[in-house]
Amino acid sequence: MRLLIAEDDATIADALMRSLRLAGYAVDSVKDGEEADSALVAGQFDLLILDLGLPKLTGLEVLRRLRVRGSKLPVLILTARDDVSDRVRGLDLGADDYLAKPFAREELEARVRALTRRGHAGGTPLIRNGLLSYDQVGKVAKIGEQILDLSARELALLEILLQRAGRMVSKEHLVDHLCGWGEEVSANAIEVYVHRLRRKLDEGGVKIITVRGLGYCIEKTAVN
């Protein structure tokens, strides 16, 4: 999953990026409202973490423009603890949740998991597909009761495919959602990740279909 952080405090932004990347997310960061607005117009993200006190364009204006464009992107706003009126305005403009500074890393990650889960799977933490189950909170995949040994990239790939089970996912979409701006992941690398994941899913009867020129699709299988 790909996240965008809009935060002008470099120390906070760097800490957020390190924490969320370790949690398995692809993360990009911008430092002012104009950059945030441009990134949201040009890119595809699964969640926006938005500081309200941004220069050039305020966080509230970034949020207003996002919703005017019809985007349903989940938004977590960051505010100073005493900015009650700004929190209320942010929620009224369409933010999904807020976190007051200073905050604990564990709480931030929990709220990010909840919002990305809500955006893609109706709030259900566990996705099942045949014998395969994937816990979006614990980041654990199982075939039956056996835990699969998957890398962070393989888990992220599996999550994207499972959230769209039965639908085609293009290589371009996978590249966009598996890496941030500072990372290089080629289409060939995606093929390698898919090959490795396919091998590990075979024993559970879960198939990843490749359609040349279109992308990949994980077969939707009834849960026994």
RATA-V803079 format. One record per residue. N is the residue number from 1. PHI is phi in degrees with one decimal (* if undefined). OMEGA is omega in degrees with one decimal (none if undefined). D_LAST is the distance of its C-alpha to the last C-alpha in whole Angstrom. Layout:
{{N & PHI & OMEGA & D_LAST} {N & PHI & OMEGA & D_LAST}}
This chain:
{{1 & * & -175.5 & 28} {2 & -112.4 & -177.8 & 32} {3 & -114.8 & 172.8 & 34} {4 & -117.6 & 175.1 & 38} {5 & -105.3 & 174.7 & 40} {6 & -111.9 & -173.3 & 43} {7 & -149.5 & -176.7 & 46} {8 & -87.0 & 176.6 & 49} {9 & -84.5 & -174.1 & 50} {10 & -61.1 & -179.3 & 49} {11 & -64.7 & 178.7 & 48} {12 & -65.5 & -178.8 & 46} {13 & -60.6 & 179.6 & 44} {14 & -63.4 & 179.5 & 44} {15 & -64.7 & 177.7 & 43} {16 & -62.5 & -178.7 & 40} {17 & -63.1 & -179.9 & 39} {18 & -61.8 & -177.4 & 39} {19 & -62.8 & -175.8 & 37} {20 & -74.3 & 174.9 & 34} {21 & -67.2 & 176.2 & 34} {22 & -64.0 & 178.3 & 34} {23 & -80.9 & 173.9 & 31} {24 & 100.6 & 179.7 & 29} {25 & -94.7 & 166.8 & 31} {26 & -86.2 & -171.2 & 33} {27 & -131.2 & 172.1 & 36} {28 & -118.0 & -177.1 & 39} {29 & -139.1 & 173.5 & 42} {30 & -129.5 & -171.4 & 45} {31 & -112.7 & 176.0 & 48} {32 & -148.5 & -174.2 & 50} {33 & -66.7 & 179.3 & 49} {34 & -65.4 & 177.2 & 50} {35 & -63.8 & 179.2 & 48} {36 & -62.9 & -179.3 & 45} {37 & -61.5 & 179.9 & 45} {38 & -64.8 & 180.0 & 46} {39 & -63.1 & -178.6 & 43} {40 & -70.1 & 176.3 & 41} {41 & -72.2 & -172.2 & 42} {42 & -88.1 & -170.8 & 42} {43 & -111.5 & 176.5 & 38} {44 & -114.9 & -178.7 & 35} {45 & -132.5 & 178.5 & 34} {46 & -101.8 & 179.2 & 31} {47 & -163.8 & 173.1 & 33} {48 & -112.8 & 171.1 & 37} {49 & -102.4 & -164.7 & 38} {50 & -121.5 & 172.0 & 41} {51 & -78.3 & -177.7 & 45} {52 & -77.0 & -176.2 & 47} {53 & -92.7 & -179.2 & 50} {54 & -83.1 & 172.6 & 50} {55 & -78.4 & 176.9 & 53} {56 & 72.1 & 169.3 & 54} {57 & -125.9 & 178.7 & 52} {58 & -68.9 & 176.1 & 50} {59 & -59.7 & 178.3 & 47} {60 & -63.3 & 178.3 & 47} {61 & -70.0 & 175.6 & 48} {62 & -59.3 & 179.6 & 46} {63 & -64.4 & 179.9 & 43} {64 & -59.2 & 179.8 & 45} {65 & -63.2 & 179.4 & 45} {66 & -59.7 & -178.2 & 41} {67 & -73.2 & 176.1 & 41} {68 & -61.0 & 177.9 & 43} {69 & -73.6 & 177.5 & 42} {70 & 87.2 & -178.3 & 39} {71 & -72.9 & 175.7 & 36} {72 & -103.7 & -179.5 & 34} {73 & -53.8 & 175.8 & 33} {74 & -61.2 & -177.6 & 33} {75 & -128.6 & 173.4 & 36} {76 & -108.7 & -178.1 & 37} {77 & -94.4 & 176.2 & 40} {78 & -107.9 & -178.2 & 43} {79 & -138.6 & 169.8 & 46} {80 & -68.5 & -172.1 & 48} {81 & -58.8 & -174.8 & 48} {82 & -96.8 & -178.3 & 51} {83 & -87.1 & -176.5 & 50} {84 & -63.3 & -176.5 & 49} {85 & -64.1 & 178.0 & 50} {86 & -66.9 & 177.7 & 48} {87 & -62.2 & -179.7 & 45} {88 & -62.7 & 179.6 & 45} {89 & -63.4 & 179.0 & 46} {90 & -62.4 & 178.7 & 44} {91 & -65.4 & 178.5 & 41} {92 & -66.1 & 179.5 & 43} {93 & -79.9 & 175.6 & 43} {94 & 118.5 & 174.0 & 39} {95 & -67.8 & -176.8 & 38} {96 & -95.6 & -178.4 & 35} {97 & -164.3 & 176.2 & 36} {98 & -140.8 & 177.9 & 39} {99 & -138.0 & -178.5 & 40} {100 & -88.2 & 176.4 & 43} {101 & -81.6 & -5.8 & 45} {102 & -78.6 & -177.5 & 46} {103 & -134.7 & 178.4 & 42} {104 & -84.8 & 179.4 & 40} {105 & -56.2 & -177.7 & 38} {106 & -63.5 & 179.3 & 35} {107 & -68.8 & 177.2 & 35} {108 & -57.6 & -177.4 & 35} {109 & -62.8 & 178.5 & 32} {110 & -64.9 & 179.4 & 30} {111 & -68.6 & 176.2 & 31} {112 & -62.3 & 178.5 & 31} {113 & -59.9 & -178.1 & 27} {114 & -63.8 & -177.0 & 27} {115 & -71.7 & 179.1 & 29} {116 & -69.3 & 176.6 & 27} {117 & -63.8 & -179.4 & 23} {118 & -62.8 & -177.7 & 25} {119 & -69.8 & -173.3 & 26} {120 & -114.3 & -172.4 & 23} {121 & -137.3 & 175.1 & 20} {122 & 62.3 & 177.6 & 21} {123 & 85.7 & -178.9 & 22} {124 & -84.5 & -177.5 & 18} {125 & -74.2 & -176.0 & 19} {126 & -110.7 & 175.9 & 15} {127 & -104.0 & 178.2 & 13} {128 & -117.9 & 177.0 & 10} {129 & -149.8 & -174.1 & 9} {130 & 64.5 & 178.5 & 6} {131 & -80.2 & -177.2 & 7} {132 & -87.0 & 172.0 & 10} {133 & -130.3 & 179.7 & 12} {134 & -134.9 & 178.6 & 15} {135 & -91.2 & -176.1 & 17} {136 & -71.9 & 178.3 & 20} {137 & -83.0 & -178.5 & 23} {138 & -80.3 & -177.3 & 22} {139 & 56.4 & -179.8 & 22} {140 & -126.2 & 176.6 & 19} {141 & -111.1 & -179.5 & 17} {142 & -133.3 & 164.7 & 14} {143 & -106.1 & -171.3 & 12} {144 & 64.7 & 177.7 & 10} {145 & -103.4 & -176.9 & 13} {146 & -90.6 & 178.6 & 16} {147 & -73.6 & 178.2 & 18} {148 & -83.1 & 177.4 & 19} {149 & -87.7 & -176.6 & 23} {150 & -120.4 & 175.1 & 23} {151 & -73.9 & 179.7 & 27} {152 & -59.5 & 179.6 & 27} {153 & -67.8 & 178.8 & 28} {154 & -65.8 & 176.5 & 24} {155 & -63.8 & 179.4 & 23} {156 & -63.3 & 177.9 & 25} {157 & -63.2 & 179.1 & 24} {158 & -59.4 & -178.9 & 20} {159 & -61.6 & 179.6 & 20} {160 & -62.1 & -177.8 & 22} {161 & -67.2 & -179.2 & 20} {162 & -67.5 & 179.0 & 17} {163 & -66.5 & 179.4 & 19} {164 & -122.6 & -177.0 & 20} {165 & -53.9 & -178.9 & 17} {166 & 86.6 & 178.8 & 17} {167 & -119.3 & -179.4 & 21} {168 & -75.9 & 176.6 & 24} {169 & -120.9 & -175.9 & 25} {170 & -74.5 & 174.8 & 29} {171 & -60.5 & -179.1 & 31} {172 & -61.7 & 178.1 & 33} {173 & -63.9 & 180.0 & 30} {174 & -64.0 & 177.8 & 29} {175 & -60.1 & -178.2 & 33} {176 & -61.9 & -171.8 & 33} {177 & -98.5 & 179.5 & 31} {178 & -100.5 & -177.3 & 31} {179 & -144.5 & 176.5 & 34} {180 & -92.5 & -176.5 & 37} {181 & -63.1 & -176.0 & 41} {182 & -85.6 & -177.3 & 42} {183 & -110.3 & 179.0 & 39} {184 & -112.7 & 173.6 & 39} {185 & -128.0 & -176.1 & 36} {186 & -85.7 & 174.9 & 37} {187 & -61.1 & 177.9 & 34} {188 & -65.1 & 177.8 & 35} {189 & -64.5 & 176.6 & 33} {190 & -59.0 & 178.6 & 30} {191 & -60.0 & 179.2 & 30} {192 & -64.9 & 179.5 & 30} {193 & -60.8 & 179.9 & 27} {194 & -63.5 & 179.2 & 25} {195 & -59.6 & -179.4 & 26} {196 & -64.5 & -179.4 & 25} {197 & -66.3 & 180.0 & 22} {198 & -57.9 & -179.8 & 21} {199 & -60.0 & -176.0 & 22} {200 & -76.1 & -179.9 & 20} {201 & -92.1 & -173.6 & 16} {202 & -54.3 & -175.1 & 17} {203 & -65.0 & 178.2 & 15} {204 & -92.4 & 179.1 & 12} {205 & 74.5 & 177.8 & 12} {206 & -95.6 & -172.4 & 13} {207 & -109.9 & 170.6 & 16} {208 & -104.8 & -178.2 & 19} {209 & -94.7 & 174.9 & 21} {210 & -105.7 & 173.5 & 25} {211 & -114.8 & -174.3 & 27} {212 & -56.2 & 179.2 & 31} {213 & 89.0 & -179.4 & 33} {214 & -113.1 & 179.3 & 30} {215 & 144.2 & -172.9 & 28} {216 & -132.1 & 179.0 & 24} {217 & -144.0 & 173.5 & 21} {218 & -89.8 & -177.7 & 17} {219 & -61.3 & 176.7 & 15} {220 & -83.6 & -175.9 & 13} {221 & -121.9 & 180.0 & 9} {222 & -64.3 & 177.0 & 6} {223 & -81.6 & -178.7 & 4} {224 & -79.1 & none & 0}}
